[in-house]
Amino acid sequence: MSNYFSDQLSFEQKVEKEVDTGIITAREADKKNDEWESREWQLRMDALPQKIGFGLLRFHACTAIMRFYEFFMARYVLQVAEGKGDNNNNVVGVLIERNSSSLSQEQAMIIMDKLTRDPYQASIRTSQILHKAENSPGKVISSTNGTETSTNRELAKRMFTTCIWANIIPFLAEVTVQQGVLIYGYAMYYMAKHKRKKRREDTVEGEVVMGEGETAVDECNEEDKHDETAYALSLFFRSCHLSVSKGASWIVASAGGAVGSVLLPGWGTVFGIQVGDAIAGAIFDS
């Protein structure tokens, strides 16, 4: 819906410029806008089932990769084995005794707990703890410098840190999926282009006399070399753009979760993360 209204606004602005310059009349502009609405809405509705299917597939792929990253971090990076959990449903673990580990048991447990923490539950618990620890209405002792500060400010600061840690693995999994889709798309395009190139070379060699045919084939090969260089650069830049945009989304989504926690701990945190992610995505995709 947001993409549709954004495209509709852009098209109407373009048509409005044509009216201002006298290219078309106002009645023709209204007709073009109505035709665009009917055509584009039907196209998007027809594509909706396929998009829903891709969305579900992407969701399950991200979930599977998240679980893999969590297992990999616990088992091979932090060398922590998953435990049964405590009464507060926090993630706990025991350090596998290895001489190669550079982290203590407590450090490894703390890091794994931060990476797998649920922002929804964390915001509710943090809000309750801070309100119980208030020295005066709306005031608590800051965990940074020990001075008195606003409860909401302290909650936002703590939840921003919590969301930064908790969103590392989800956003990394999403980047992995999107990078895979990007590479797959480029690979399919490259293979199709290679087949067209092969057919073109066969056509040139079969229809042109020997001398001119060799020249034509050389020109095609030289052109294909430039195309492959541009193709590789395009893939590289799009991959970098994707990584940067998701990195920005990770930061903005964490900030949105912090603001949402102040407004409504729990669902406000979840909503803030989603809004922050959508805002950053809209900025980088525009």
C-alpha positions as CSV (number, residue, x, y, z in Angstrom):
1,M,0.0,0.0,0.0
2,S,2.8,2.4,0.9
3,N,4.6,1.7,-2.4
4,Y,1.4,2.2,-4.3
5,F,0.6,5.5,-2.8
6,S,4.2,6.7,-3.2
7,D,4.2,5.7,-6.9
8,Q,0.8,7.3,-7.4
9,L,2.0,10.6,-5.9
10,S,5.1,10.6,-8.1
11,F,3.0,10.0,-11.2
12,E,0.5,12.7,-10.4
13,Q,3.3,15.2,-9.8
14,K,4.7,14.3,-13.2
15,V,1.3,14.7,-14.9
16,E,0.8,18.0,-13.0
17,K,4.1,19.3,-14.5
18,E,2.8,18.5,-18.0
19,V,-0.3,20.4,-17.3
20,D,1.7,23.4,-16.1
21,T,3.8,23.4,-19.2
22,G,0.8,23.2,-21.4
23,I,1.6,19.7,-22.9
24,I,-1.8,18.3,-21.8
25,T,-5.0,19.8,-20.4
26,A,-6.4,19.3,-17.0
27,R,-9.1,16.9,-18.3
28,E,-6.5,14.8,-20.0
29,A,-4.4,14.8,-16.8
30,D,-7.4,13.4,-14.8
31,K,-7.9,10.7,-17.4
32,K,-4.3,9.7,-17.3
33,N,-4.4,9.5,-13.5
34,D,-7.6,7.4,-13.6
35,E,-6.0,5.0,-16.1
36,W,-2.8,4.7,-14.0
37,E,-4.8,3.9,-10.9
38,S,-6.9,1.2,-12.6
39,R,-3.9,-0.4,-14.3
40,E,-1.4,-0.3,-11.5
41,W,-3.9,-1.4,-8.8
42,Q,-4.9,-4.4,-10.8
43,L,-1.2,-5.3,-11.5
44,R,-0.3,-5.1,-7.8
45,M,-3.3,-7.2,-6.8
46,D,-2.4,-9.8,-9.3
47,A,1.1,-10.0,-8.0
48,L,0.0,-10.0,-4.3
49,P,-0.2,-13.9,-3.9
50,Q,3.3,-14.4,-5.3
51,K,4.6,-11.6,-3.0
52,I,2.9,-13.3,0.0
53,G,4.6,-16.6,-0.9
54,F,8.0,-15.0,-1.2
55,G,7.4,-13.2,2.0
56,L,6.6,-16.4,3.9
57,L,9.6,-18.1,2.3
58,R,11.9,-15.2,3.3
59,F,10.5,-15.3,6.8
60,H,11.3,-18.9,7.3
61,A,14.7,-18.6,5.6
62,C,15.6,-15.7,8.0
63,T,14.4,-17.7,11.0
64,A,16.5,-20.8,10.0
65,I,19.6,-18.6,9.4
66,M,19.0,-16.9,12.8
67,R,19.0,-20.2,14.6
68,F,22.1,-21.2,12.7
69,Y,23.9,-18.1,13.7
70,E,22.8,-18.5,17.3
71,F,24.1,-22.0,17.4
72,F,27.4,-21.0,15.7
73,M,28.0,-18.2,18.1
74,A,27.2,-20.3,21.2
75,R,29.1,-23.4,20.1
76,Y,32.1,-22.2,18.3
77,V,32.6,-18.4,18.9
78,L,31.6,-18.0,22.6
79,Q,31.9,-21.7,23.3
80,V,28.7,-21.7,25.3
81,A,26.3,-24.7,25.5
82,E,22.7,-23.8,25.9
83,G,21.3,-24.5,29.4
84,K,17.9,-25.0,30.7
85,G,17.3,-21.4,31.6
86,D,16.5,-19.7,34.9
87,N,13.2,-18.7,36.5
88,N,13.1,-15.4,34.5
89,N,13.5,-17.3,31.2
90,N,16.8,-15.6,30.6
91,V,19.3,-17.5,28.4
92,V,22.0,-19.1,30.4
93,G,24.8,-21.5,29.6
94,V,27.8,-23.3,30.8
95,L,31.3,-22.7,29.4
96,I,32.7,-25.7,27.6
97,E,36.1,-26.2,29.1
98,R,38.6,-25.4,26.4
99,N,42.0,-23.8,26.7
100,S,41.5,-21.9,23.5
101,S,38.6,-19.8,25.0
102,S,39.6,-16.2,25.6
103,L,36.3,-15.5,27.5
104,S,35.4,-16.4,31.0
105,Q,32.2,-18.3,31.7
106,E,30.5,-15.2,33.0
107,Q,31.5,-13.1,30.0
108,A,30.4,-15.7,27.5
109,M,27.0,-16.1,29.3
110,I,26.4,-12.3,29.4
111,I,27.2,-11.9,25.7
112,M,25.0,-14.8,24.6
113,D,22.2,-13.5,26.8
114,K,22.4,-10.0,25.1
115,L,22.4,-11.5,21.6
116,T,19.3,-13.7,22.2
117,R,17.3,-11.4,24.5
118,D,13.7,-10.7,23.7
119,P,13.2,-6.9,23.5
120,Y,9.5,-7.2,24.3
121,Q,10.1,-8.9,27.7
122,A,13.3,-6.9,28.3
123,S,11.5,-3.6,28.0
124,I,8.7,-4.6,30.4
125,R,11.3,-5.9,33.0
126,T,13.5,-2.8,32.7
127,S,10.6,-0.4,33.0
128,Q,9.4,-2.2,36.2
129,I,12.9,-2.2,37.7
130,L,13.5,1.5,37.0
131,H,10.1,2.6,38.4
132,K,10.7,0.6,41.5
133,A,14.2,2.2,41.9
134,E,13.0,5.8,41.6
135,N,14.4,8.2,44.2
136,S,11.6,10.7,43.5
137,P,8.7,10.7,41.0
138,G,10.2,10.3,37.5
139,K,13.8,10.3,38.7
140,V,16.4,7.5,39.1
141,I,20.1,7.2,39.5
142,S,21.9,7.0,36.1
143,S,23.9,3.8,35.5
144,T,26.5,5.8,33.6
145,N,27.7,8.5,36.0
146,G,25.7,7.9,39.1
147,T,23.8,11.2,38.9
148,E,20.0,11.6,39.1
149,T,18.3,11.5,35.7
150,S,14.9,11.1,34.2
151,T,13.4,7.6,34.4
152,N,12.3,7.7,30.8
153,R,15.8,8.8,29.6
154,E,17.4,6.0,31.5
155,L,14.9,3.5,30.1
156,A,15.5,4.7,26.6
157,K,19.3,4.5,27.0
158,R,19.1,1.0,28.4
159,M,16.7,-0.2,25.8
160,F,18.7,1.3,23.0
161,T,21.7,-0.8,24.2
162,T,19.4,-3.9,24.6
163,C,18.0,-3.5,21.1
164,I,21.4,-3.0,19.5
165,W,22.6,-6.3,20.9
166,A,19.3,-8.2,20.4
167,N,19.0,-7.0,16.7
168,I,22.5,-8.1,15.6
169,I,21.6,-11.7,14.7
170,P,18.1,-10.9,13.1
171,F,19.5,-8.1,10.9
172,L,22.6,-10.2,10.0
173,A,20.3,-13.1,9.0
174,E,18.1,-10.7,6.9
175,V,21.2,-9.3,5.2
176,T,22.4,-12.9,4.4
177,V,19.0,-13.7,2.8
178,Q,18.9,-10.5,0.8
179,Q,22.5,-10.9,-0.4
180,G,21.7,-14.5,-1.4
181,V,18.7,-13.3,-3.4
182,L,20.8,-10.5,-5.0
183,I,23.6,-12.9,-6.1
184,Y,21.0,-15.4,-7.3
185,G,19.3,-12.8,-9.4
186,Y,22.6,-11.6,-11.0
187,A,23.6,-15.2,-11.6
188,M,20.4,-15.9,-13.5
189,Y,20.8,-12.8,-15.5
190,Y,24.4,-13.6,-16.3
191,M,23.6,-17.1,-17.4
192,A,20.8,-15.9,-19.7
193,K,23.1,-13.2,-21.1
194,H,25.8,-15.8,-21.7
195,K,23.3,-18.0,-23.7
196,R,22.3,-15.0,-25.8
197,K,25.9,-14.2,-26.4
198,K,26.5,-17.8,-27.6
199,R,23.6,-17.6,-30.0
200,R,24.8,-14.3,-31.3
201,E,28.3,-15.6,-32.0
202,D,26.9,-18.6,-33.8
203,T,24.7,-16.4,-35.9
204,V,27.7,-14.1,-36.8
205,E,29.9,-16.9,-37.8
206,G,27.2,-18.6,-39.9
207,E,26.0,-15.5,-41.8
208,V,29.1,-13.4,-42.4
209,V,32.0,-14.2,-44.6
210,M,35.2,-15.4,-42.9
211,G,37.1,-12.1,-42.8
212,E,34.3,-9.9,-41.7
213,G,33.0,-12.6,-39.4
214,E,36.3,-12.7,-37.4
215,T,36.1,-8.9,-37.0
216,A,32.5,-9.0,-35.9
217,V,33.2,-11.8,-33.4
218,D,36.2,-9.8,-32.0
219,E,34.0,-6.7,-31.6
220,C,31.4,-8.8,-29.8
221,N,34.0,-10.3,-27.4
222,E,35.4,-6.8,-26.7
223,E,32.0,-5.5,-25.9
224,D,31.2,-8.5,-23.7
225,K,34.4,-7.9,-21.7
226,H,33.2,-4.3,-20.9
227,D,29.8,-5.6,-20.1
228,E,31.1,-8.2,-17.7
229,T,33.2,-5.5,-15.9
230,A,30.2,-3.3,-15.6
231,Y,28.2,-6.3,-14.4
232,A,30.7,-7.1,-11.7
233,L,30.8,-3.4,-10.5
234,S,27.0,-3.2,-10.5
235,L,26.8,-6.3,-8.3
236,F,29.5,-5.0,-6.0
237,F,27.9,-1.6,-5.5
238,R,24.4,-3.0,-5.0
239,S,25.8,-5.4,-2.4
240,C,27.5,-2.6,-0.6
241,H,24.4,-0.4,-0.8
242,L,22.4,-3.3,0.7
243,S,24.9,-3.8,3.6
244,V,25.0,-0.1,4.4
245,S,21.2,0.3,4.3
246,K,20.7,-2.7,6.6
247,G,23.4,-1.4,8.9
248,A,21.5,1.9,9.1
249,S,18.2,0.1,9.6
250,W,19.8,-1.8,12.5
251,I,20.7,1.5,14.2
252,V,17.5,3.3,13.5
253,A,15.4,0.3,14.4
254,S,17.2,0.1,17.8
255,A,16.5,3.8,18.4
256,G,12.9,3.2,17.5
257,G,12.7,0.4,20.0
258,A,14.1,2.7,22.7
259,V,11.5,5.4,21.9
260,G,8.7,2.8,21.8
261,S,9.8,1.4,25.2
262,V,9.3,4.9,26.7
263,L,5.8,5.2,25.2
264,L,4.6,1.7,25.9
265,P,7.0,-1.0,27.2
266,G,6.4,-4.3,25.4
267,W,4.3,-3.7,22.3
268,G,5.7,-0.2,21.9
269,T,9.2,-1.6,21.7
270,V,8.2,-4.1,18.9
271,F,6.3,-1.4,17.0
272,G,9.2,1.1,17.4
273,I,11.7,-1.4,16.0
274,Q,9.4,-2.1,12.9
275,V,8.8,1.7,12.3
276,G,12.5,2.4,12.6
277,D,13.4,-0.3,10.1
278,A,10.7,0.9,7.7
279,I,11.9,4.5,7.9
280,A,15.5,3.6,7.2
281,G,14.5,1.3,4.4
282,A,12.4,4.0,2.8
283,I,15.2,6.6,3.0
284,F,17.8,4.3,1.4
285,D,15.5,2.9,-1.2
286,S,14.3,6.3,-2.4
